[in-house]
Amino acid sequence: MKHSTTIPLTPLLNFEKMSSANFKRRYHVMAKPSGSTCNLDCSYCFYLHKEELLHQHRDKGMTDEVLENFISQYIASQDGEEIIFSWQGGEPTLMGLEFFEKVVTFQKKYQPKNQKIENDLQTNAVLINEQWAKFLKKHNFLVGVSIDGPRELHDRYRVTRSGKPTFDRVMKGVDALKRHGVPFNALVVVNRTNARFPLEVYRFLTQELGATYIQFNPCVEPVDFKQTAPQFWNDDSIPVTGSRRAKPGDLDSIVTDWSVDPEDWGRFLIATFNEWVSHDLGRVQVNLFETAVVQAMGLPSQLCITAEFCGKGLAIEKNGDVFSCDHYVYPEYKLGNVATHKLAHLVFSERQKQFGMGKRDTLPKYCKECPYLNLCWGECPKNRVVRAPDGELGLNYLCPGIKAFFESSKPALDKIAKMLNEMKS
């Protein structure tokens, strides 16, 4: 199960890459060759239901025709020096090694001489074995491993279809990656349970798992997320931030029971940030912290969720359908299909442009007047499921926690940013 891209953040000291020229045609697509098909049944998965929503055929993955069409168009429509392919799901390893051998073959077929192609694979690691590890190492794949902390926290929601725990199987897969020197990242879905154990989660990742790049992704799922697309909610049912319905656990809550509590999210970020600053600054990359430092330096966000605009992180389903975003794979946000539309035309269409600009343009007054606006930009629009204190629609569910985090961390962020800017000059 994937909640965001696994593209590695630029290390804090790599100023040359951070200040590189803007490219006219540069975007990212999350490819889902297996669709929503998965060998796990994680309670909080936001993608398993797509099988019914999109009327998918479970036993059929992406065909060779769709795969080659996607790869050729994706490469042809970008002018950056590096083109990154992200393979997700569902669980992409269910496609088998033969499929990914074809991926590499097609990429070589269409690769221009002046462009570098990279691949990353987001996986639950259950199927990773010696053969997979050898392939991933040979072809320089970066692997994102979904893991929610130590055993008792990981197994709370990440279970098999028969309800069995998965921690040992995940660690076995990680061991295979380590034996073959495959670089891997850790992706943690911060939910209602593990959010209450920030240091246990962080120290497990850095000290036991050995991860040096970590993604913390908050779990926020409206109770009707399986049927209702973001921004198509019933306005009359949207609560005010801080009210009982704007928290998990209430019988009439707007979010699922496993969604992270906003205040817990703030406490989780504060605790892990302080641990990171004290012990791992410059050694471990944490997606939210790295980009916060970069933004404090006056540079653009490295993540779509904290950027002023979005719209350049799309998703392609196994049948070639293209959607505005990984979290917006709903019929209402389908842009077209690569069999009948050029991928570039969909990506740079007026419709997608409006989608991306809407991230800023739909912010409530409460956000526009916030001292941390330039560090947050309202976070991800999919999470804007509550009202501001004055009743205006469009506030992010996580706002109380995000605000608490920046209030706590701003002095340290500014100090680090000042040091790095001085080194840069």
C-alpha positions as a Markdown table, in Angstrom:
| # | Residue | x | y | z |
|---|---|---|---|---|
| 1 | Met | 0.0 | 0.0 | 0.0 |
| 2 | Lys | 1.4 | 3.3 | -1.0 |
| 3 | His | 0.6 | 6.8 | 0.2 |
| 4 | Ser | 3.2 | 8.8 | -1.7 |
| 5 | Thr | 6.0 | 8.8 | -4.0 |
| 6 | Thr | 9.3 | 7.1 | -3.1 |
| 7 | Ile | 11.5 | 9.5 | -5.0 |
| 8 | Pro | 14.4 | 10.3 | -2.7 |
| 9 | Leu | 14.7 | 13.8 | -1.5 |
| 10 | Thr | 17.7 | 15.9 | -2.4 |
| 11 | Pro | 20.3 | 15.7 | 0.4 |
| 12 | Leu | 20.4 | 19.0 | 2.3 |
| 13 | Leu | 23.9 | 19.8 | 1.2 |
| 14 | Asn | 23.4 | 19.2 | -2.5 |
| 15 | Phe | 22.7 | 22.8 | -3.4 |
| 16 | Glu | 23.6 | 22.5 | -7.1 |
| 17 | Lys | 20.8 | 20.0 | -7.7 |
| 18 | Met | 18.3 | 22.0 | -5.5 |
| 19 | Ser | 18.9 | 25.2 | -7.5 |
| 20 | Ser | 18.9 | 23.5 | -10.9 |
| 21 | Ala | 17.0 | 25.2 | -13.8 |
| 22 | Asn | 13.3 | 24.6 | -14.2 |
| 23 | Phe | 12.3 | 22.3 | -16.9 |
| 24 | Lys | 9.3 | 23.1 | -19.2 |
| 25 | Arg | 8.2 | 19.5 | -19.3 |
| 26 | Arg | 8.9 | 17.6 | -16.1 |
| 27 | Tyr | 6.3 | 15.6 | -14.2 |
| 28 | His | 5.9 | 12.3 | -12.4 |
| 29 | Val | 3.5 | 9.4 | -12.9 |
| 30 | Met | 2.9 | 6.6 | -10.4 |
| 31 | Ala | 2.4 | 3.5 | -12.4 |
| 32 | Lys | 0.1 | 0.8 | -11.0 |
| 33 | Pro | 0.6 | -2.3 | -13.2 |
| 34 | Ser | -1.3 | -4.6 | -10.9 |
| 35 | Gly | -4.0 | -2.1 | -10.2 |
| 36 | Ser | -5.4 | -2.5 | -6.7 |
| 37 | Thr | -4.6 | -6.2 | -6.5 |
| 38 | Cys | -2.6 | -6.9 | -3.4 |
| 39 | Asn | -1.5 | -9.9 | -1.3 |
| 40 | Leu | -2.2 | -8.1 | 2.0 |
| 41 | Asp | -5.4 | -6.7 | 3.5 |
| 42 | Cys | -4.2 | -3.6 | 5.4 |
| 43 | Ser | -7.1 | -2.1 | 7.3 |
| 44 | Tyr | -6.3 | 1.4 | 6.3 |
| 45 | Cys | -5.5 | 0.8 | 2.6 |
| 46 | Phe | -6.9 | 3.5 | 0.5 |
| 47 | Tyr | -6.5 | 1.6 | -2.8 |
| 48 | Leu | -8.0 | -1.9 | -2.4 |
| 49 | His | -11.5 | -0.7 | -3.1 |
| 50 | Lys | -10.5 | 0.6 | -6.5 |
| 51 | Glu | -11.1 | -2.9 | -7.9 |
| 52 | Glu | -14.9 | -2.3 | -7.5 |
| 53 | Leu | -14.9 | 1.4 | -8.0 |
| 54 | Leu | -13.0 | 1.2 | -11.4 |
| 55 | His | -14.6 | -2.2 | -12.3 |
| 56 | Gln | -11.2 | -3.9 | -12.5 |
| 57 | His | -10.5 | -7.5 | -13.4 |
| 58 | Arg | -8.4 | -8.8 | -10.5 |
| 59 | Asp | -6.5 | -11.5 | -12.5 |
| 60 | Lys | -5.4 | -9.1 | -15.3 |
| 61 | Gly | -2.5 | -6.8 | -14.9 |
| 62 | Met | -1.0 | -4.2 | -17.3 |
| 63 | Thr | -0.6 | -5.7 | -20.8 |
| 64 | Asp | 2.6 | -5.4 | -22.8 |
| 65 | Glu | 0.9 | -3.0 | -25.2 |
| 66 | Val | -0.2 | -0.6 | -22.4 |
| 67 | Leu | 3.2 | -0.9 | -20.8 |
| 68 | Glu | 5.2 | 0.0 | -23.9 |
| 69 | Asn | 2.8 | 2.8 | -24.8 |
| 70 | Phe | 3.1 | 4.3 | -21.4 |
| 71 | Ile | 6.9 | 4.0 | -21.2 |
| 72 | Ser | 7.5 | 5.4 | -24.7 |
| 73 | Gln | 5.1 | 8.4 | -24.1 |
| 74 | Tyr | 6.5 | 9.1 | -20.6 |
| 75 | Ile | 10.0 | 9.3 | -21.9 |
| 76 | Ala | 9.2 | 11.3 | -25.0 |
| 77 | Ser | 7.2 | 13.9 | -23.1 |
| 78 | Gln | 9.9 | 15.0 | -20.6 |
| 79 | Asp | 13.0 | 17.1 | -21.1 |
| 80 | Gly | 14.7 | 16.7 | -17.8 |
| 81 | Glu | 18.1 | 15.1 | -17.4 |
| 82 | Glu | 16.6 | 12.3 | -15.3 |
| 83 | Ile | 13.3 | 10.4 | -15.8 |
| 84 | Ile | 12.0 | 8.5 | -12.8 |
| 85 | Phe | 9.6 | 5.6 | -13.1 |
| 86 | Ser | 7.6 | 4.7 | -9.9 |
| 87 | Trp | 6.0 | 1.3 | -9.8 |
| 88 | Gln | 3.3 | 0.9 | -7.2 |
| 89 | Gly | 0.0 | -0.8 | -6.5 |
| 90 | Gly | -1.7 | -2.6 | -4.9 |
| 91 | Glu | 1.4 | -4.7 | -4.8 |
| 92 | Pro | 3.6 | -4.4 | -8.0 |
| 93 | Thr | 5.7 | -7.5 | -7.3 |
| 94 | Leu | 2.6 | -9.6 | -8.0 |
| 95 | Met | 3.3 | -8.9 | -11.7 |
| 96 | Gly | 6.4 | -11.1 | -11.4 |
| 97 | Leu | 10.0 | -10.6 | -12.5 |
| 98 | Glu | 9.2 | -11.2 | -16.2 |
| 99 | Phe | 7.1 | -8.1 | -16.2 |
| 100 | Phe | 9.8 | -5.9 | -14.8 |
| 101 | Glu | 12.3 | -7.4 | -17.3 |
| 102 | Lys | 10.0 | -6.1 | -20.0 |
| 103 | Val | 10.0 | -2.7 | -18.2 |
| 104 | Val | 13.8 | -2.5 | -18.4 |
| 105 | Thr | 13.8 | -3.6 | -22.0 |
| 106 | Phe | 11.2 | -1.1 | -23.1 |
| 107 | Gln | 13.0 | 1.7 | -21.2 |
| 108 | Lys | 16.3 | 0.9 | -23.0 |
| 109 | Lys | 14.4 | 0.8 | -26.3 |
| 110 | Tyr | 13.2 | 4.4 | -26.0 |
| 111 | Gln | 15.9 | 6.0 | -23.8 |
| 112 | Pro | 17.5 | 9.1 | -25.3 |
| 113 | Lys | 21.2 | 9.3 | -25.1 |
| 114 | Asn | 21.1 | 12.5 | -23.0 |
| 115 | Gln | 18.6 | 11.3 | -20.4 |
| 116 | Lys | 19.1 | 9.0 | -17.4 |
| 117 | Ile | 16.3 | 6.6 | -16.4 |
| 118 | Glu | 15.7 | 5.5 | -12.8 |
| 119 | Asn | 13.2 | 3.2 | -11.3 |
| 120 | Asp | 11.7 | 2.9 | -7.8 |
| 121 | Leu | 9.4 | 0.2 | -6.5 |
| 122 | Gln | 7.1 | 0.6 | -3.6 |
| 123 | Thr | 6.4 | -2.8 | -2.0 |
| 124 | Asn | 5.2 | -4.5 | 1.2 |
| 125 | Ala | 8.4 | -6.7 | 0.7 |
| 126 | Val | 6.5 | -9.9 | 1.4 |
| 127 | Leu | 7.5 | -11.4 | -2.0 |
| 128 | Ile | 11.1 | -10.1 | -2.0 |
| 129 | Asn | 13.5 | -13.0 | -2.2 |
| 130 | Glu | 17.0 | -13.7 | -3.6 |
| 131 | Gln | 15.8 | -13.5 | -7.2 |
| 132 | Trp | 14.0 | -10.3 | -6.7 |
| 133 | Ala | 16.9 | -8.7 | -4.8 |
| 134 | Lys | 19.4 | -9.7 | -7.6 |
| 135 | Phe | 17.2 | -8.2 | -10.2 |
| 136 | Leu | 16.7 | -5.0 | -8.3 |
| 137 | Lys | 20.4 | -4.6 | -7.6 |
| 138 | Lys | 21.3 | -5.4 | -11.2 |
| 139 | His | 19.0 | -2.7 | -12.6 |
| 140 | Asn | 19.6 | -0.1 | -9.9 |
| 141 | Phe | 16.0 | 0.0 | -8.5 |
| 142 | Leu | 15.4 | 2.0 | -5.4 |
| 143 | Val | 13.0 | 0.2 | -3.2 |
| 144 | Gly | 10.4 | 1.7 | -0.8 |
| 145 | Val | 9.4 | -0.7 | 1.9 |
| 146 | Ser | 6.1 | -0.2 | 3.7 |
| 147 | Ile | 6.6 | -0.8 | 7.4 |
| 148 | Asp | 4.8 | 0.9 | 10.3 |
| 149 | Gly | 7.3 | 0.4 | 13.1 |
| 150 | Pro | 8.3 | -2.5 | 15.4 |
| 151 | Arg | 6.3 | -5.8 | 15.3 |
| 152 | Glu | 3.4 | -4.9 | 17.6 |
| 153 | Leu | 2.8 | -1.6 | 15.8 |
| 154 | His | 3.3 | -2.9 | 12.3 |
| 155 | Asp | 1.0 | -5.9 | 12.7 |
| 156 | Arg | -1.8 | -3.8 | 14.1 |
| 157 | Tyr | -3.1 | -3.0 | 10.6 |
| 158 | Arg | -0.8 | -4.6 | 8.1 |
| 159 | Val | -2.0 | -8.2 | 7.9 |
| 160 | Thr | -2.6 | -10.8 | 5.2 |
| 161 | Arg | -6.0 | -11.6 | 3.7 |
| 162 | Ser | -6.4 | -14.3 | 6.3 |
| 163 | Gly | -5.7 | -11.8 | 9.1 |
| 164 | Lys | -2.2 | -13.1 | 9.9 |
| 165 | Pro | 0.7 | -10.8 | 10.9 |
| 166 | Thr | 3.3 | -9.8 | 8.3 |
| 167 | Phe | 6.2 | -8.3 | 10.2 |
| 168 | Asp | 8.5 | -11.3 | 10.0 |
| 169 | Arg | 7.9 | -11.7 | 6.3 |
| 170 | Val | 8.6 | -8.1 | 5.7 |
| 171 | Met | 11.9 | -8.3 | 7.6 |
| 172 | Lys | 12.8 | -11.4 | 5.7 |
| 173 | Gly | 12.4 | -9.4 | 2.5 |
| 174 | Val | 14.4 | -6.5 | 3.9 |
| 175 | Asp | 17.2 | -8.9 | 4.8 |
| 176 | Ala | 17.3 | -10.1 | 1.2 |
| 177 | Leu | 17.7 | -6.4 | 0.0 |
| 178 | Lys | 20.5 | -5.8 | 2.5 |
| 179 | Arg | 22.4 | -9.0 | 1.4 |
| 180 | His | 22.4 | -7.8 | -2.2 |
| 181 | Gly | 23.1 | -4.1 | -1.4 |
| 182 | Val | 19.8 | -2.9 | -2.7 |
| 183 | Pro | 19.1 | 0.7 | -1.5 |
| 184 | Phe | 15.8 | 0.9 | 0.3 |
| 185 | Asn | 13.6 | 3.5 | 2.0 |
| 186 | Ala | 11.1 | 3.1 | 4.8 |
| 187 | Leu | 7.5 | 4.3 | 4.3 |
| 188 | Val | 5.5 | 4.6 | 7.5 |
| 189 | Val | 1.8 | 5.2 | 7.5 |
| 190 | Val | 1.3 | 7.1 | 10.7 |
| 191 | Asn | -2.1 | 5.9 | 12.0 |
| 192 | Arg | -4.1 | 6.3 | 15.2 |
| 193 | Thr | -2.1 | 3.6 | 16.9 |
| 194 | Asn | 1.6 | 4.1 | 16.0 |
| 195 | Ala | 1.3 | 7.9 | 16.2 |
| 196 | Arg | 1.3 | 7.5 | 20.0 |
| 197 | Phe | 4.7 | 5.9 | 20.0 |
| 198 | Pro | 6.9 | 8.3 | 17.9 |
| 199 | Leu | 10.3 | 7.4 | 19.4 |
| 200 | Glu | 9.6 | 3.7 | 19.3 |
| 201 | Val | 8.8 | 4.0 | 15.6 |
| 202 | Tyr | 11.7 | 6.3 | 14.7 |
| 203 | Arg | 14.3 | 4.4 | 16.7 |
| 204 | Phe | 13.2 | 1.1 | 15.2 |
| 205 | Leu | 13.5 | 2.5 | 11.7 |
| 206 | Thr | 16.9 | 4.1 | 12.2 |
| 207 | Gln | 18.6 | 1.6 | 14.6 |
| 208 | Glu | 17.0 | -1.8 | 13.9 |
| 209 | Leu | 15.8 | -1.5 | 10.3 |
| 210 | Gly | 18.8 | 0.6 | 9.3 |
| 211 | Ala | 16.8 | 3.0 | 7.1 |
| 212 | Thr | 18.5 | 6.3 | 6.2 |
| 213 | Tyr | 15.6 | 7.7 | 4.3 |
| 214 | Ile | 12.1 | 7.7 | 5.9 |
| 215 | Gln | 8.7 | 8.8 | 4.7 |
| 216 | Phe | 6.1 | 9.6 | 7.3 |
| 217 | Asn | 2.7 | 9.7 | 5.7 |
| 218 | Pro | -0.3 | 10.5 | 7.9 |
| 219 | Cys | -3.4 | 8.3 | 7.5 |
| 220 | Val | -6.4 | 10.5 | 6.9 |
| 221 | Glu | -9.4 | 8.7 | 5.4 |
| 222 | Pro | -13.0 | 10.1 | 5.4 |
| 223 | Val | -15.5 | 7.4 | 6.4 |
| 224 | Asp | -17.0 | 7.4 | 2.9 |
| 225 | Phe | -13.6 | 7.4 | 1.0 |
| 226 | Lys | -14.5 | 4.2 | -0.9 |
| 227 | Gln | -17.4 | 5.9 | -2.7 |
| 228 | Thr | -16.8 | 9.6 | -2.5 |
| 229 | Ala | -14.0 | 11.4 | -4.3 |
| 230 | Pro | -12.1 | 14.2 | -2.6 |
| 231 | Gln | -13.9 | 17.6 | -2.9 |
| 232 | Phe | -17.2 | 15.9 | -3.6 |
| 233 | Trp | -18.1 | 15.6 | 0.1 |
| 234 | Asn | -21.5 | 16.7 | 1.4 |
| 235 | Asp | -20.7 | 20.2 | 2.7 |
| 236 | Asp | -23.5 | 20.0 | 5.3 |
| 237 | Ser | -21.8 | 17.1 | 7.1 |
| 238 | Ile | -18.3 | 18.7 | 7.4 |
| 239 | Pro | -17.4 | 19.6 | 11.0 |
| 240 | Val | -15.3 | 22.4 | 12.5 |
| 241 | Thr | -11.7 | 21.6 | 13.3 |
| 242 | Gly | -11.2 | 20.6 | 16.9 |
| 243 | Ser | -14.8 | 19.3 | 17.4 |
| 244 | Arg | -15.5 | 15.7 | 18.4 |
| 245 | Arg | -16.5 | 14.8 | 14.8 |
| 246 | Ala | -13.1 | 16.1 | 13.5 |
| 247 | Lys | -11.3 | 13.3 | 15.4 |
| 248 | Pro | -11.2 | 9.5 | 15.0 |
| 249 | Gly | -13.1 | 7.3 | 17.4 |
| 250 | Asp | -16.3 | 9.3 | 17.7 |
| 251 | Leu | -19.4 | 7.3 | 16.5 |
| 252 | Asp | -20.2 | 10.2 | 14.1 |
| 253 | Ser | -16.6 | 11.0 | 13.2 |
| 254 | Ile | -15.9 | 12.3 | 9.7 |
| 255 | Val | -12.8 | 9.9 | 9.5 |
| 256 | Thr | -12.2 | 6.2 | 9.9 |
| 257 | Asp | -11.2 | 4.8 | 13.3 |
| 258 | Trp | -7.6 | 4.1 | 12.1 |
| 259 | Ser | -7.0 | 7.7 | 10.9 |
| 260 | Val | -4.4 | 9.6 | 12.9 |
| 261 | Asp | -5.7 | 12.1 | 15.5 |
| 262 | Pro | -4.6 | 15.6 | 14.5 |
| 263 | Glu | -3.1 | 16.4 | 17.8 |
| 264 | Asp | -1.3 | 13.0 | 17.9 |
| 265 | Trp | 0.1 | 13.8 | 14.5 |
| 266 | Gly | 1.6 | 17.0 | 15.8 |
| 267 | Arg | 3.1 | 15.3 | 18.9 |
| 268 | Phe | 4.5 | 12.6 | 16.6 |
| 269 | Leu | 6.2 | 15.1 | 14.4 |
| 270 | Ile | 7.6 | 17.1 | 17.3 |
| 271 | Ala | 9.1 | 14.1 | 19.0 |
| 272 | Thr | 10.7 | 12.6 | 15.9 |
| 273 | Phe | 11.9 | 15.9 | 14.7 |
| 274 | Asn | 13.7 | 16.6 | 18.0 |
| 275 | Glu | 15.2 | 13.1 | 17.8 |
| 276 | Trp | 16.3 | 13.7 | 14.2 |
| 277 | Val | 17.9 | 17.1 | 15.0 |
| 278 | Ser | 19.7 | 15.7 | 18.1 |
| 279 | His | 21.1 | 12.5 | 16.6 |
| 280 | Asp | 20.6 | 12.1 | 12.8 |
| 281 | Leu | 20.8 | 15.5 | 11.1 |
| 282 | Gly | 22.8 | 14.9 | 7.9 |
| 283 | Arg | 22.7 | 11.1 | 8.3 |
| 284 | Val | 19.0 | 10.2 | 8.0 |
| 285 | Gln | 16.7 | 11.9 | 5.6 |
| 286 | Val | 13.1 | 12.3 | 6.7 |
| 287 | Asn | 10.8 | 13.6 | 4.0 |
| 288 | Leu | 8.8 | 16.1 | 5.9 |
| 289 | Phe | 11.8 | 17.5 | 7.9 |
| 290 | Glu | 14.1 | 17.8 | 4.9 |
| 291 | Thr | 11.6 | 19.8 | 2.9 |
| 292 | Ala | 10.8 | 22.0 | 5.9 |
| 293 | Val | 14.4 | 22.9 | 6.1 |
| 294 | Val | 14.6 | 23.6 | 2.4 |
| 295 | Gln | 11.5 | 25.8 | 2.6 |
| 296 | Ala | 13.0 | 27.6 | 5.6 |
| 297 | Met | 16.0 | 28.3 | 3.3 |
| 298 | Gly | 13.6 | 30.1 | 0.9 |
| 299 | Leu | 13.7 | 27.3 | -1.7 |
| 300 | Pro | 10.7 | 25.5 | -3.2 |
| 301 | Ser | 9.2 | 22.5 | -1.4 |
| 302 | Gln | 10.5 | 19.1 | -2.5 |
| 303 | Leu | 7.1 | 17.5 | -1.8 |
| 304 | Cys | 3.8 | 18.1 | -3.5 |
| 305 | Ile | 1.9 | 18.2 | -0.2 |
| 306 | Thr | 3.8 | 21.2 | 1.1 |
| 307 | Ala | 4.2 | 23.0 | -2.2 |
| 308 | Glu | 2.2 | 26.0 | -3.2 |
| 309 | Phe | 0.8 | 24.1 | -6.2 |
| 310 | Cys | 0.4 | 20.4 | -7.2 |
| 311 | Gly | -0.7 | 18.6 | -10.3 |
| 312 | Lys | 2.5 | 17.1 | -11.6 |
| 313 | Gly | 2.2 | 13.9 | -9.7 |
| 314 | Leu | -0.3 | 11.8 | -11.6 |
| 315 | Ala | -1.3 | 8.1 | -11.6 |
| 316 | Ile | -1.7 | 5.6 | -14.4 |
| 317 | Glu | -3.8 | 2.5 | -13.8 |
| 318 | Lys | -3.2 | -1.0 | -15.3 |
| 319 | Asn | -5.5 | -0.4 | -18.3 |
| 320 | Gly | -3.8 | 2.9 | -19.2 |
| 321 | Asp | -6.3 | 5.3 | -17.6 |
| 322 | Val | -4.6 | 8.4 | -16.3 |
| 323 | Phe | -5.8 | 10.2 | -13.1 |
| 324 | Ser | -5.0 | 13.6 | -11.7 |
| 325 | Cys | -3.2 | 12.2 | -8.6 |
| 326 | Asp | -2.5 | 8.9 | -6.8 |
| 327 | His | -5.1 | 9.9 | -4.1 |
| 328 | Tyr | -7.6 | 11.1 | -6.7 |
| 329 | Val | -8.1 | 7.8 | -8.6 |
| 330 | Tyr | -11.9 | 8.2 | -8.9 |
| 331 | Pro | -14.0 | 8.5 | -12.0 |
| 332 | Glu | -14.4 | 12.2 | -11.4 |
| 333 | Tyr | -10.7 | 12.8 | -11.8 |
| 334 | Lys | -10.0 | 10.6 | -14.8 |
| 335 | Leu | -8.1 | 12.6 | -17.5 |
| 336 | Gly | -8.1 | 10.0 | -20.3 |
| 337 | Asn | -6.3 | 6.9 | -21.5 |
| 338 | Val | -2.9 | 6.7 | -23.1 |
| 339 | Ala | -4.4 | 4.5 | -25.9 |
| 340 | Thr | -6.5 | 7.4 | -27.1 |
| 341 | His | -4.8 | 10.5 | -25.7 |
| 342 | Lys | -1.2 | 11.6 | -25.6 |
| 343 | Leu | 0.1 | 11.5 | -22.0 |
| 344 | Ala | 1.7 | 14.9 | -22.4 |
| 345 | His | -1.7 | 16.4 | -23.5 |
| 346 | Leu | -3.3 | 15.0 | -20.4 |
| 347 | Val | -0.6 | 16.1 | -18.0 |
| 348 | Phe | -0.4 | 19.7 | -19.3 |
| 349 | Ser | -4.1 | 20.1 | -20.1 |
| 350 | Glu | -6.1 | 23.0 | -18.8 |
| 351 | Arg | -8.1 | 20.7 | -16.6 |
| 352 | Gln | -5.0 | 19.3 | -14.9 |
| 353 | Lys | -3.6 | 22.8 | -14.6 |
| 354 | Gln | -6.7 | 24.0 | -12.7 |
| 355 | Phe | -6.5 | 20.9 | -10.5 |
| 356 | Gly | -2.9 | 21.8 | -9.5 |
| 357 | Met | -3.6 | 25.6 | -9.1 |
| 358 | Gly | -6.6 | 24.8 | -7.0 |
| 359 | Lys | -4.3 | 23.7 | -4.1 |
| 360 | Arg | -3.5 | 27.3 | -3.5 |
| 361 | Asp | -6.6 | 29.0 | -4.8 |
| 362 | Thr | -9.1 | 27.2 | -2.6 |
| 363 | Leu | -7.3 | 27.9 | 0.7 |
| 364 | Pro | -9.5 | 29.3 | 3.4 |
| 365 | Lys | -8.8 | 32.7 | 5.0 |
| 366 | Tyr | -7.6 | 30.9 | 8.1 |
| 367 | Cys | -4.7 | 29.4 | 6.1 |
| 368 | Lys | -3.9 | 32.6 | 4.2 |
| 369 | Glu | -3.4 | 34.4 | 7.5 |
| 370 | Cys | -1.4 | 31.6 | 9.1 |
| 371 | Pro | 2.3 | 32.5 | 9.9 |
| 372 | Tyr | 3.3 | 29.0 | 8.6 |
| 373 | Leu | 1.6 | 29.2 | 5.2 |
| 374 | Asn | 4.8 | 29.1 | 3.3 |
| 375 | Leu | 5.8 | 25.9 | 5.0 |
| 376 | Cys | 2.5 | 24.1 | 4.7 |
| 377 | Trp | 0.3 | 25.6 | 1.9 |
| 378 | Gly | -2.6 | 23.7 | 3.3 |
| 379 | Glu | -1.0 | 20.3 | 3.0 |
| 380 | Cys | -2.7 | 17.8 | 0.7 |
| 381 | Pro | -6.1 | 18.9 | -0.6 |
| 382 | Lys | -7.4 | 15.4 | -0.1 |
| 383 | Asn | -7.2 | 16.0 | 3.6 |
| 384 | Arg | -9.2 | 19.3 | 3.6 |
| 385 | Val | -12.2 | 17.7 | 5.1 |
| 386 | Val | -13.0 | 20.1 | 8.0 |
| 387 | Arg | -14.0 | 23.7 | 8.5 |
| 388 | Ala | -11.9 | 26.5 | 9.8 |
| 389 | Pro | -12.7 | 27.9 | 13.3 |
| 390 | Asp | -14.8 | 30.6 | 11.6 |
| 391 | Gly | -16.8 | 27.9 | 9.7 |
| 392 | Glu | -15.2 | 28.3 | 6.3 |
| 393 | Leu | -14.8 | 25.1 | 4.3 |
| 394 | Gly | -11.5 | 23.8 | 3.1 |
| 395 | Leu | -9.3 | 23.5 | 6.2 |
| 396 | Asn | -6.9 | 20.5 | 6.5 |
| 397 | Tyr | -8.0 | 17.9 | 9.0 |
| 398 | Leu | -4.4 | 17.8 | 10.3 |
| 399 | Cys | -4.1 | 21.5 | 10.8 |
| 400 | Pro | -3.9 | 21.5 | 14.6 |
| 401 | Gly | -1.0 | 19.0 | 14.5 |
| 402 | Ile | 0.8 | 20.7 | 11.7 |
| 403 | Lys | 0.5 | 24.1 | 13.4 |
| 404 | Ala | 1.8 | 22.7 | 16.7 |
| 405 | Phe | 4.8 | 21.1 | 14.9 |
| 406 | Phe | 5.8 | 24.4 | 13.2 |
| 407 | Glu | 5.4 | 26.3 | 16.4 |
| 408 | Ser | 7.7 | 23.9 | 18.1 |
| 409 | Ser | 10.3 | 23.4 | 15.3 |
| 410 | Lys | 10.5 | 26.8 | 13.6 |
| 411 | Pro | 13.5 | 28.0 | 15.7 |
| 412 | Ala | 15.5 | 24.9 | 14.9 |
| 413 | Leu | 14.4 | 25.0 | 11.2 |
| 414 | Asp | 15.6 | 28.6 | 10.9 |
| 415 | Lys | 18.9 | 27.8 | 12.7 |
| 416 | Ile | 19.6 | 24.9 | 10.3 |
| 417 | Ala | 18.5 | 26.9 | 7.3 |
| 418 | Lys | 20.8 | 29.8 | 8.3 |
| 419 | Met | 23.7 | 27.5 | 8.7 |
| 420 | Leu | 23.1 | 25.9 | 5.3 |
| 421 | Asn | 22.6 | 29.2 | 3.5 |
| 422 | Glu | 25.9 | 30.4 | 4.9 |
| 423 | Met | 27.6 | 27.3 | 3.7 |
| 424 | Lys | 26.0 | 27.7 | 0.3 |
| 425 | Ser | 27.4 | 31.2 | 0.0 |
